[in-house]
Amino acid sequence: MLKKGTKLYSILKRKCPACHEGKFFISNPYDLKNTGRIHEKCSVCGEKFSKEPGFYYGAMYVSYGLGVAVFVAIFLLTYWLYPNPTVFTYILFVAISMVVFGPFLYALSKIIWANMFISYKSKK
């Protein structure tokens, strides 16, 4: 399931969508100075990561979907762990989780967006 040539491999390993070898991001998502910054092109195959100016604006829609999924998961987990949570408890847990997972979701949305438009090209 997680082998080279699949979109999931590129997304989870944060590798170039075209060759699955070069690094996509400059640093990890929690390096807040460089959060979400990507290389201009792949160091291995030379694939340009930004197809046009504003290419990654569409990743905001992916980020929104991921944020909603995390919100629902945290909401259900809070409901399951606490018998009668107050509204403040829900807000607190969701807010904390969004702050903690925010940089990761931002980076994840960019790599998912890139994989939607850049196809894997094997070296054969």
C-alpha positions as CSV (number, residue, x, y, z in Angstrom):
1,M,0.0,0.0,0.0
2,L,2.8,2.4,0.8
3,K,5.2,1.7,-2.0
4,K,7.0,4.0,-4.4
5,G,4.8,5.1,-7.2
6,T,1.7,5.8,-5.2
7,K,0.3,9.2,-4.2
8,L,0.1,8.1,-0.6
9,Y,3.9,7.4,-0.5
10,S,4.6,10.9,-1.7
11,I,2.2,12.4,0.7
12,L,3.2,10.5,3.9
13,K,7.0,10.6,3.1
14,R,6.7,14.3,2.0
15,K,8.7,13.5,-1.2
16,C,8.6,14.9,-4.7
17,P,5.3,13.9,-6.5
18,A,7.1,13.2,-9.7
19,C,10.1,11.0,-8.7
20,H,9.3,10.2,-5.0
21,E,13.0,10.8,-4.1
22,G,13.6,14.5,-3.6
23,K,12.4,16.5,-0.6
24,F,9.3,18.6,-1.1
25,F,9.6,20.8,1.9
26,I,12.6,22.9,3.1
27,S,12.1,21.8,6.7
28,N,9.6,20.1,9.0
29,P,6.2,21.6,9.6
30,Y,6.9,22.7,13.1
31,D,9.9,24.8,12.2
32,L,7.6,27.9,12.4
33,K,10.0,30.1,10.6
34,N,9.8,27.9,7.5
35,T,6.4,26.3,7.9
36,G,5.0,25.2,4.5
37,R,8.0,26.5,2.5
38,I,8.8,24.2,-0.4
39,H,11.8,23.9,-2.7
40,E,11.4,25.6,-6.0
41,K,12.2,22.4,-7.8
42,C,13.1,18.8,-7.1
43,S,16.8,18.3,-6.4
44,V,16.7,14.8,-8.0
45,C,14.5,15.1,-11.1
46,G,14.2,18.9,-11.5
47,E,10.4,18.9,-11.5
48,K,9.1,22.4,-10.8
49,F,6.8,22.3,-7.7
50,S,4.9,25.6,-8.4
51,K,3.2,25.3,-11.8
52,E,2.1,29.0,-11.9
53,P,1.8,32.0,-9.5
54,G,-0.8,31.3,-6.8
55,F,-0.7,27.5,-7.5
56,Y,-1.1,26.6,-3.9
57,Y,-4.1,28.8,-3.2
58,G,-6.2,25.8,-4.0
59,A,-4.6,24.0,-1.1
60,M,-6.7,26.1,1.2
61,Y,-9.7,24.0,0.2
62,V,-7.8,20.9,1.1
63,S,-6.7,22.4,4.4
64,Y,-10.3,23.3,5.2
65,G,-11.4,19.7,4.6
66,L,-8.6,18.4,6.8
67,G,-9.5,21.0,9.5
68,V,-13.1,19.9,9.5
69,A,-12.0,16.2,9.8
70,V,-9.8,17.0,12.8
71,F,-12.6,19.1,14.3
72,V,-15.1,16.2,14.0
73,A,-12.6,13.7,15.3
74,I,-11.8,15.9,18.4
75,F,-15.4,16.6,19.0
76,L,-16.4,12.9,18.9
77,L,-13.3,12.0,21.0
78,T,-14.3,14.6,23.6
79,Y,-17.8,13.4,23.7
80,W,-16.6,9.8,24.1
81,L,-14.0,10.6,26.9
82,Y,-16.2,12.9,28.9
83,P,-19.8,11.9,29.8
84,N,-21.3,15.4,29.9
85,P,-18.8,17.9,28.4
86,T,-19.7,21.6,28.5
87,V,-19.5,23.8,25.4
88,F,-16.4,25.3,26.9
89,T,-14.7,21.9,27.0
90,Y,-15.5,21.3,23.3
91,I,-14.1,24.7,22.4
92,L,-11.0,24.3,24.5
93,F,-10.1,20.9,23.0
94,V,-10.8,21.9,19.5
95,A,-8.9,25.1,19.8
96,I,-5.9,23.4,21.3
97,S,-5.9,20.7,18.7
98,M,-6.1,23.2,15.9
99,V,-3.1,25.1,17.3
100,V,-1.1,21.9,17.7
101,F,-2.0,20.3,14.4
102,G,-2.2,23.6,12.3
103,P,1.3,23.6,10.9
104,F,1.1,19.9,10.0
105,L,-2.3,20.3,8.3
106,Y,-1.0,23.3,6.4
107,A,2.0,21.3,5.1
108,L,-0.1,18.2,4.4
109,S,-2.6,20.3,2.4
110,K,0.2,21.6,0.1
111,I,1.6,18.1,-0.6
112,I,-1.8,16.7,-1.3
113,W,-2.6,19.6,-3.6
114,A,0.7,19.1,-5.5
115,N,0.0,15.3,-5.8
116,M,-3.4,16.2,-7.4
117,F,-1.6,17.9,-10.3
118,I,1.9,16.3,-10.6
119,S,2.0,12.7,-11.7
120,Y,4.6,10.1,-10.8
121,K,7.2,9.5,-13.5
122,S,9.1,6.3,-13.1
123,K,12.8,6.2,-14.1
124,K,12.2,3.3,-16.6
